[in-house]
Amino acid sequence: MPVILSDEELQAFHLTESEARLALALRLFQDDRVTVARGAKIAGMKYLDFQSELAKRQIPLHYDMEMLENDLKYAGYTLK
């Protein structure tokens, strides 16, 4: 189900579409609801670019083995 914000809503918040996507992805990551890989996809960014945004904003990585496995699976790799 897509989330749709009108141009007027984005203007009211002084956001571009890409800024809104990034803000959503960052909040979901901070709330431990998505992995770095999923956050990057939501934000429409490359993995390392999203990780750089997290570092720039001093948002710590909360990473466990399950999240690593999910990220690797998402990227097309498997642990042997």
TITORFI-494073 format. One record per atom (N, C-alpha, C): residue number from 1; residue in one letter; chain; x, y, z. Coordinates in Angstrom, 2 decimals. Example, Ala and Ser with C-alpha at 12.3 -4.5 7.8 and 13.67 -1.06 7.14 Angstrom:
2
+-----+------+-------+---------+---------+---------+
:  nr : rest : kette :      xx :      yy :      zz :
+-----+------+-------+---------+---------+---------+
:   1 :    A :     A :   13.19 :   -5.69 :    7.80 :
:   1 :    A :     A :   12.30 :   -4.50 :    7.80 :
:   1 :    A :     A :   13.20 :   -3.30 :    7.80 :
:   2 :    S :     A :   12.85 :   -2.25 :    7.08 :
:   2 :    S :     A :   13.67 :   -1.06 :    7.14 :
:   2 :    S :     A :   12.90 :    0.03 :    7.87 :
+-----+------+-------+---------+---------+---------+
//
This chain:
80
+-----+------+-------+---------+---------+---------+
:  nr : rest : kette :      xx :      yy :      zz :
+-----+------+-------+---------+---------+---------+
:   1 :    M :     A :    0.85 :   -1.18 :    0.00 :
:   1 :    M :     A :    0.00 :    0.00 :    0.00 :
:   1 :    M :     A :    0.89 :    1.24 :    0.00 :
:   2 :    P :     A :    0.80 :    2.02 :   -1.03 :
:   2 :    P :     A :    1.63 :    3.22 :   -1.10 :
:   2 :    P :     A :    1.17 :    4.30 :   -0.13 :
:   3 :    V :     A :    2.12 :    5.07 :    0.33 :
:   3 :    V :     A :    1.83 :    6.24 :    1.14 :
:   3 :    V :     A :    1.96 :    7.44 :    0.22 :
:   4 :    I :     A :    0.91 :    8.21 :    0.14 :
:   4 :    I :     A :    0.91 :    9.34 :   -0.78 :
:   4 :    I :     A :    0.78 :   10.64 :    0.00 :
:   5 :    L :     A :    1.73 :   11.52 :   -0.25 :
:   5 :    L :     A :    1.67 :   12.87 :    0.31 :
:   5 :    L :     A :    1.54 :   13.83 :   -0.87 :
:   6 :    S :     A :    0.63 :   14.74 :   -0.77 :
:   6 :    S :     A :    0.45 :   15.70 :   -1.85 :
:   6 :    S :     A :    1.61 :   16.69 :   -1.87 :
:   7 :    D :     A :    1.76 :   17.37 :   -2.99 :
:   7 :    D :     A :    2.79 :   18.41 :   -3.09 :
:   7 :    D :     A :    2.56 :   19.48 :   -2.03 :
:   8 :    E :     A :    1.29 :   19.78 :   -1.75 :
:   8 :    E :     A :    0.97 :   20.80 :   -0.74 :
:   8 :    E :     A :    1.44 :   20.35 :    0.65 :
:   9 :    E :     A :    1.25 :   19.07 :    0.96 :
:   9 :    E :     A :    1.70 :   18.56 :    2.26 :
:   9 :    E :     A :    3.22 :   18.61 :    2.36 :
:  10 :    L :     A :    3.90 :   18.20 :    1.31 :
:  10 :    L :     A :    5.36 :   18.26 :    1.32 :
:  10 :    L :     A :    5.84 :   19.70 :    1.48 :
:  11 :    Q :     A :    5.19 :   20.63 :    0.78 :
:  11 :    Q :     A :    5.56 :   22.05 :    0.89 :
:  11 :    Q :     A :    5.31 :   22.57 :    2.31 :
:  12 :    A :     A :    4.22 :   22.13 :    2.91 :
:  12 :    A :     A :    3.90 :   22.58 :    4.27 :
:  12 :    A :     A :    4.98 :   22.14 :    5.27 :
:  13 :    F :     A :    5.57 :   20.98 :    5.01 :
:  13 :    F :     A :    6.63 :   20.48 :    5.89 :
:  13 :    F :     A :    8.02 :   20.88 :    5.41 :
:  14 :    H :     A :    8.08 :   21.65 :    4.31 :
:  14 :    H :     A :    9.35 :   22.10 :    3.73 :
:  14 :    H :     A :   10.24 :   20.90 :    3.40 :
:  15 :    L :     A :    9.64 :   19.89 :    2.76 :
:  15 :    L :     A :   10.36 :   18.68 :    2.39 :
:  15 :    L :     A :   10.21 :   18.38 :    0.91 :
:  16 :    T :     A :   11.27 :   17.82 :    0.34 :
:  16 :    T :     A :   11.15 :   17.24 :   -0.98 :
:  16 :    T :     A :   10.71 :   15.79 :   -0.79 :
:  17 :    E :     A :   10.35 :   15.14 :   -1.89 :
:  17 :    E :     A :    9.96 :   13.73 :   -1.78 :
:  17 :    E :     A :   11.12 :   12.89 :   -1.24 :
:  18 :    S :     A :   12.32 :   13.13 :   -1.72 :
:  18 :    S :     A :   13.46 :   12.34 :   -1.26 :
:  18 :    S :     A :   13.77 :   12.60 :    0.22 :
:  19 :    E :     A :   13.57 :   13.84 :    0.68 :
:  19 :    E :     A :   13.78 :   14.14 :    2.10 :
:  19 :    E :     A :   12.74 :   13.43 :    2.96 :
:  20 :    A :     A :   11.50 :   13.36 :    2.48 :
:  20 :    A :     A :   10.44 :   12.67 :    3.22 :
:  20 :    A :     A :   10.73 :   11.18 :    3.30 :
:  21 :    R :     A :   11.19 :   10.59 :    2.19 :
:  21 :    R :     A :   11.53 :    9.17 :    2.18 :
:  21 :    R :     A :   12.68 :    8.89 :    3.15 :
:  22 :    L :     A :   13.68 :    9.76 :    3.15 :
:  22 :    L :     A :   14.81 :    9.59 :    4.05 :
:  22 :    L :     A :   14.37 :    9.72 :    5.50 :
:  23 :    A :     A :   13.54 :   10.72 :    5.80 :
:  23 :    A :     A :   13.06 :   10.92 :    7.16 :
:  23 :    A :     A :   12.30 :    9.70 :    7.66 :
:  24 :    L :     A :   11.46 :    9.13 :    6.82 :
:  24 :    L :     A :   10.72 :    7.93 :    7.19 :
:  24 :    L :     A :   11.68 :    6.77 :    7.44 :
:  25 :    A :     A :   12.62 :    6.57 :    6.54 :
:  25 :    A :     A :   13.58 :    5.47 :    6.69 :
:  25 :    A :     A :   14.41 :    5.62 :    7.96 :
:  26 :    L :     A :   14.86 :    6.83 :    8.25 :
:  26 :    L :     A :   15.66 :    7.07 :    9.46 :
:  26 :    L :     A :   14.84 :    6.78 :   10.72 :
:  27 :    R :     A :   13.60 :    7.23 :   10.75 :
:  27 :    R :     A :   12.75 :    7.00 :   11.92 :
:  27 :    R :     A :   12.48 :    5.51 :   12.12 :
:  28 :    L :     A :   12.18 :    4.81 :   11.02 :
:  28 :    L :     A :   11.94 :    3.37 :   11.13 :
:  28 :    L :     A :   13.18 :    2.64 :   11.61 :
:  29 :    F :     A :   14.36 :    3.07 :   11.15 :
:  29 :    F :     A :   15.59 :    2.46 :   11.62 :
:  29 :    F :     A :   15.82 :    2.76 :   13.10 :
:  30 :    Q :     A :   15.62 :    4.00 :   13.49 :
:  30 :    Q :     A :   15.80 :    4.36 :   14.90 :
:  30 :    Q :     A :   14.87 :    3.57 :   15.80 :
:  31 :    D :     A :   13.67 :    3.30 :   15.32 :
:  31 :    D :     A :   12.69 :    2.55 :   16.10 :
:  31 :    D :     A :   12.90 :    1.04 :   16.01 :
:  32 :    D :     A :   14.01 :    0.64 :   15.37 :
:  32 :    D :     A :   14.37 :   -0.78 :   15.26 :
:  32 :    D :     A :   13.33 :   -1.58 :   14.48 :
:  33 :    R :     A :   12.73 :   -0.94 :   13.48 :
:  33 :    R :     A :   11.69 :   -1.59 :   12.68 :
:  33 :    R :     A :   12.19 :   -2.04 :   11.32 :
:  34 :    V :     A :   13.35 :   -1.50 :   10.89 :
:  34 :    V :     A :   13.94 :   -1.91 :    9.62 :
:  34 :    V :     A :   15.45 :   -2.04 :    9.78 :
:  35 :    T :     A :   16.04 :   -2.81 :    8.89 :
:  35 :    T :     A :   17.50 :   -2.95 :    8.84 :
:  35 :    T :     A :   18.08 :   -1.81 :    8.01 :
:  36 :    V :     A :   19.40 :   -1.75 :    7.98 :
:  36 :    V :     A :   20.07 :   -0.75 :    7.16 :
:  36 :    V :     A :   19.68 :   -0.95 :    5.69 :
:  37 :    A :     A :   19.67 :   -2.18 :    5.24 :
:  37 :    A :     A :   19.34 :   -2.46 :    3.83 :
:  37 :    A :     A :   17.92 :   -2.03 :    3.50 :
:  38 :    R :     A :   16.99 :   -2.35 :    4.36 :
:  38 :    R :     A :   15.59 :   -1.98 :    4.10 :
:  38 :    R :     A :   15.42 :   -0.47 :    4.20 :
:  39 :    G :     A :   16.10 :    0.16 :    5.18 :
:  39 :    G :     A :   16.05 :    1.62 :    5.28 :
:  39 :    G :     A :   16.59 :    2.30 :    4.03 :
:  40 :    A :     A :   17.68 :    1.75 :    3.50 :
:  40 :    A :     A :   18.25 :    2.30 :    2.27 :
:  40 :    A :     A :   17.25 :    2.19 :    1.12 :
:  41 :    K :     A :   16.58 :    1.07 :    1.03 :
:  41 :    K :     A :   15.60 :    0.89 :   -0.04 :
:  41 :    K :     A :   14.45 :    1.88 :    0.10 :
:  42 :    I :     A :   13.95 :    2.05 :    1.31 :
:  42 :    I :     A :   12.85 :    3.01 :    1.55 :
:  42 :    I :     A :   13.30 :    4.42 :    1.16 :
:  43 :    A :     A :   14.53 :    4.76 :    1.54 :
:  43 :    A :     A :   15.06 :    6.09 :    1.26 :
:  43 :    A :     A :   15.45 :    6.28 :   -0.21 :
:  44 :    G :     A :   15.50 :    5.17 :   -0.96 :
:  44 :    G :     A :   15.91 :    5.26 :   -2.35 :
:  44 :    G :     A :   17.39 :    5.54 :   -2.49 :
:  45 :    M :     A :   18.17 :    4.99 :   -1.54 :
:  45 :    M :     A :   19.61 :    5.24 :   -1.51 :
:  45 :    M :     A :   20.37 :    3.94 :   -1.60 :
:  46 :    K :     A :   21.67 :    4.05 :   -1.91 :
:  46 :    K :     A :   22.55 :    2.91 :   -1.83 :
:  46 :    K :     A :   22.80 :    2.62 :   -0.35 :
:  47 :    Y :     A :   23.10 :    1.36 :   -0.07 :
:  47 :    Y :     A :   23.33 :    0.90 :    1.31 :
:  47 :    Y :     A :   24.34 :    1.79 :    2.04 :
:  48 :    L :     A :   25.51 :    1.99 :    1.43 :
:  48 :    L :     A :   26.57 :    2.76 :    2.10 :
:  48 :    L :     A :   26.20 :    4.23 :    2.26 :
:  49 :    D :     A :   25.41 :    4.78 :    1.33 :
:  49 :    D :     A :   24.97 :    6.16 :    1.46 :
:  49 :    D :     A :   24.02 :    6.31 :    2.64 :
:  50 :    F :     A :   23.11 :    5.33 :    2.81 :
:  50 :    F :     A :   22.20 :    5.37 :    3.95 :
:  50 :    F :     A :   22.97 :    5.21 :    5.25 :
:  51 :    Q :     A :   23.94 :    4.31 :    5.25 :
:  51 :    Q :     A :   24.77 :    4.12 :    6.43 :
:  51 :    Q :     A :   25.53 :    5.41 :    6.77 :
:  52 :    S :     A :   25.98 :    6.12 :    5.75 :
:  52 :    S :     A :   26.65 :    7.41 :    5.97 :
:  52 :    S :     A :   25.69 :    8.44 :    6.58 :
:  53 :    E :     A :   24.44 :    8.44 :    6.12 :
:  53 :    E :     A :   23.44 :    9.34 :    6.71 :
:  53 :    E :     A :   23.23 :    9.03 :    8.18 :
:  54 :    L :     A :   23.18 :    7.75 :    8.52 :
:  54 :    L :     A :   23.04 :    7.36 :    9.93 :
:  54 :    L :     A :   24.20 :    7.90 :   10.74 :
:  55 :    A :     A :   25.41 :    7.73 :   10.22 :
:  55 :    A :     A :   26.60 :    8.20 :   10.94 :
:  55 :    A :     A :   26.60 :    9.72 :   11.06 :
:  56 :    K :     A :   26.24 :   10.40 :    9.98 :
:  56 :    K :     A :   26.21 :   11.87 :    9.98 :
:  56 :    K :     A :   25.25 :   12.40 :   11.05 :
:  57 :    R :     A :   24.16 :   11.68 :   11.24 :
:  57 :    R :     A :   23.15 :   12.10 :   12.23 :
:  57 :    R :     A :   23.37 :   11.46 :   13.59 :
:  58 :    Q :     A :   24.48 :   10.75 :   13.74 :
:  58 :    Q :     A :   24.87 :   10.09 :   14.98 :
:  58 :    Q :     A :   23.79 :    9.12 :   15.47 :
:  59 :    I :     A :   23.22 :    8.38 :   14.52 :
:  59 :    I :     A :   22.24 :    7.33 :   14.83 :
:  59 :    I :     A :   23.01 :    6.02 :   14.88 :
:  60 :    P :     A :   23.09 :    5.41 :   16.06 :
:  60 :    P :     A :   23.91 :    4.20 :   16.19 :
:  60 :    P :     A :   23.30 :    3.01 :   15.46 :
:  61 :    L :     A :   24.19 :    2.16 :   14.96 :
:  61 :    L :     A :   23.75 :    0.91 :   14.34 :
:  61 :    L :     A :   23.40 :   -0.07 :   15.46 :
:  62 :    H :     A :   22.22 :   -0.59 :   15.44 :
:  62 :    H :     A :   21.81 :   -1.64 :   16.37 :
:  62 :    H :     A :   21.68 :   -2.90 :   15.53 :
:  63 :    Y :     A :   22.73 :   -3.65 :   15.56 :
:  63 :    Y :     A :   22.85 :   -4.75 :   14.62 :
:  63 :    Y :     A :   23.08 :   -6.05 :   15.37 :
:  64 :    D :     A :   22.30 :   -7.05 :   15.04 :
:  64 :    D :     A :   22.51 :   -8.37 :   15.63 :
:  64 :    D :     A :   22.66 :   -9.38 :   14.49 :
:  65 :    M :     A :   22.87 :  -10.62 :   14.84 :
:  65 :    M :     A :   23.10 :  -11.65 :   13.84 :
:  65 :    M :     A :   21.90 :  -11.82 :   12.90 :
:  66 :    E :     A :   20.70 :  -11.74 :   13.44 :
:  66 :    E :     A :   19.50 :  -11.88 :   12.61 :
:  66 :    E :     A :   19.44 :  -10.76 :   11.57 :
:  67 :    M :     A :   19.77 :   -9.54 :   11.98 :
:  67 :    M :     A :   19.75 :   -8.42 :   11.05 :
:  67 :    M :     A :   20.81 :   -8.60 :    9.96 :
:  68 :    L :     A :   21.99 :   -9.10 :   10.35 :
:  68 :    L :     A :   23.03 :   -9.36 :    9.37 :
:  68 :    L :     A :   22.55 :  -10.39 :    8.36 :
:  69 :    E :     A :   21.97 :  -11.47 :    8.84 :
:  69 :    E :     A :   21.46 :  -12.51 :    7.95 :
:  69 :    E :     A :   20.39 :  -11.96 :    7.01 :
:  70 :    N :     A :   19.49 :  -11.11 :    7.53 :
:  70 :    N :     A :   18.46 :  -10.50 :    6.69 :
:  70 :    N :     A :   19.06 :   -9.59 :    5.63 :
:  71 :    D :     A :   20.05 :   -8.80 :    6.02 :
:  71 :    D :     A :   20.70 :   -7.91 :    5.06 :
:  71 :    D :     A :   21.42 :   -8.71 :    3.98 :
:  72 :    L :     A :   22.12 :   -9.76 :    4.39 :
:  72 :    L :     A :   22.82 :  -10.59 :    3.42 :
:  72 :    L :     A :   21.84 :  -11.28 :    2.48 :
:  73 :    K :     A :   20.75 :  -11.78 :    3.04 :
:  73 :    K :     A :   19.71 :  -12.42 :    2.22 :
:  73 :    K :     A :   19.14 :  -11.41 :    1.23 :
:  74 :    Y :     A :   18.85 :  -10.22 :    1.72 :
:  74 :    Y :     A :   18.30 :   -9.16 :    0.88 :
:  74 :    Y :     A :   19.27 :   -8.81 :   -0.25 :
:  75 :    A :     A :   20.57 :   -8.87 :    0.06 :
:  75 :    A :     A :   21.59 :   -8.55 :   -0.94 :
:  75 :    A :     A :   21.91 :   -9.74 :   -1.85 :
:  76 :    G :     A :   21.30 :  -10.89 :   -1.56 :
:  76 :    G :     A :   21.51 :  -12.06 :   -2.41 :
:  76 :    G :     A :   22.60 :  -13.01 :   -1.94 :
:  77 :    Y :     A :   23.05 :  -12.87 :   -0.70 :
:  77 :    Y :     A :   24.09 :  -13.73 :   -0.14 :
:  77 :    Y :     A :   23.49 :  -14.61 :    0.95 :
:  78 :    T :     A :   24.16 :  -15.72 :    1.22 :
:  78 :    T :     A :   23.74 :  -16.59 :    2.33 :
:  78 :    T :     A :   24.98 :  -16.94 :    3.16 :
:  79 :    L :     A :   24.75 :  -17.12 :    4.45 :
:  79 :    L :     A :   25.83 :  -17.58 :    5.33 :
:  79 :    L :     A :   25.89 :  -19.10 :    5.24 :
:  80 :    K :     A :   27.09 :  -19.62 :    5.16 :
:  80 :    K :     A :   27.26 :  -21.07 :    5.07 :
:  80 :    K :     A :   27.80 :  -21.61 :    6.33 :
+-----+------+-------+---------+---------+---------+
//
